[in-house]
Amino acid sequence: MNAVFADTSAWYALINPQDAHHRNAKRFLDEHAGTLITSNYVVAETANLTLYRLGASPALEFLEILRQTTLVELVVLTPQQHERSVTLFAQYAAAGLSFTDCSSIALMQEQRIAHAFCFDADFRRAGLTCVP
């Protein structure tokens, strides 16, 4: 397993030691030898979630770590990828998938990324493989 897409649920589990998935997330990150890919939409969602739940300091620390690391590839969605996200959102919104989740699915499909580092049941409902 080379490239894996990192979702908000995984980032938040890593950030928050009290999260139910924190240990599994840390273990996966310690053992994963490939590239982690995430998007600017996921980063925004994670920073906002962290800000509202844990405060400004952990949110800013998350952003700074992502800025400095070479282990994560940050993809900035193009207008075409955004439009594909809108199309998927129209398809999945009634099932409860967020727009950010739909943007992640669009990116994973386009880049042929088979696995998502996530703890989000919505990804499984959309037919994606979640790790760990």
C-alpha positions in Angstrom: 0.0 0.0 0.0 1.8 3.1 -1.2 -0.3 6.3 -1.3 -3.1 6.6 1.3 -5.6 9.5 1.5 -5.7 11.0 5.0 -9.2 12.2 6.1 -10.3 14.6 8.8 -11.3 11.7 11.1 -7.7 10.4 11.0 -6.1 13.8 11.5 -8.4 14.6 14.4 -7.7 11.2 16.0 -3.9 11.9 15.8 -4.4 15.4 17.3 -6.7 14.5 20.2 -5.2 12.0 22.7 -8.7 11.6 24.1 -10.2 10.4 20.7 -11.4 6.8 20.7 -9.2 6.1 17.6 -6.0 7.9 18.8 -4.0 4.8 19.5 -4.9 3.1 16.3 -4.2 6.2 14.3 -0.8 6.6 15.9 0.1 3.0 15.3 -0.9 3.2 11.7 1.1 6.4 11.2 4.1 4.8 12.8 3.9 1.7 10.6 2.9 3.3 7.3 5.9 3.6 5.0 4.1 5.2 2.0 2.9 8.6 1.1 0.0 10.3 2.9 -2.1 12.5 0.7 -4.6 15.0 1.9 -6.4 18.0 0.4 -6.8 21.6 1.3 -10.5 21.0 2.0 -9.6 18.3 4.5 -7.0 20.5 6.1 -9.6 23.3 6.5 -12.2 21.0 7.9 -9.6 19.5 10.4 -8.3 22.9 11.5 -11.9 24.1 12.1 -12.9 21.0 14.0 -9.8 21.2 16.1 -10.4 24.9 16.8 -14.0 24.4 17.9 -13.3 21.3 20.0 -9.8 21.8 21.4 -8.9 25.4 20.9 -6.7 27.6 18.7 -3.3 26.2 19.9 -3.8 22.6 18.7 -5.4 23.8 15.5 -2.4 26.1 14.7 0.0 23.3 15.7 -1.7 20.9 13.2 -1.3 23.5 10.4 2.3 24.1 11.3 3.2 20.4 11.3 1.6 20.0 7.9 3.5 23.0 6.6 6.8 21.6 7.7 6.5 17.9 7.0 7.7 16.1 3.9 5.7 13.0 4.7 2.4 14.5 3.6 1.4 15.6 0.1 -1.1 18.4 0.2 -3.3 18.6 -2.9 -5.0 21.9 -3.7 -8.2 21.0 -5.5 -8.6 22.4 -9.0 -11.8 24.0 -10.2 -12.5 20.8 -12.2 -12.1 18.7 -9.0 -14.4 21.0 -7.2 -17.0 20.6 -9.8 -16.7 16.8 -9.6 -17.1 17.2 -5.8 -20.4 19.1 -6.4 -21.6 16.3 -8.6 -20.8 13.7 -6.0 -22.4 15.8 -3.2 -25.6 15.9 -5.2 -25.4 12.1 -5.4 -24.5 11.4 -1.7 -25.8 14.3 0.3 -29.1 12.5 1.1 -27.0 9.7 2.5 -25.2 12.1 4.9 -21.8 12.5 3.2 -20.4 15.9 3.7 -19.1 18.1 0.9 -15.6 17.6 2.1 -16.0 13.8 2.0 -17.3 14.1 -1.5 -14.2 16.2 -2.5 -12.0 13.5 -1.0 -13.8 10.8 -2.9 -13.5 12.7 -6.1 -9.7 13.2 -5.5 -9.2 9.5 -4.6 -11.1 8.4 -7.7 -9.1 10.7 -10.0 -5.7 9.8 -8.5 -6.7 6.1 -8.2 -6.0 6.0 -4.5 -7.4 2.8 -3.1 -7.2 3.4 0.6 -8.3 6.1 3.0 -6.7 6.6 6.4 -10.0 7.3 8.2 -12.4 6.3 10.9 -15.4 7.7 9.1 -18.2 5.2 8.3 -19.4 7.4 5.4 -16.3 6.4 3.4 -17.2 2.8 3.8 -20.8 3.5 2.8 -19.4 5.1 -0.4 -17.5 1.9 -1.1 -14.0 3.0 -0.2 -11.5 0.9 1.8 -10.5 2.5 5.1 -7.3 1.7 7.0 -6.3 0.8 9.6 
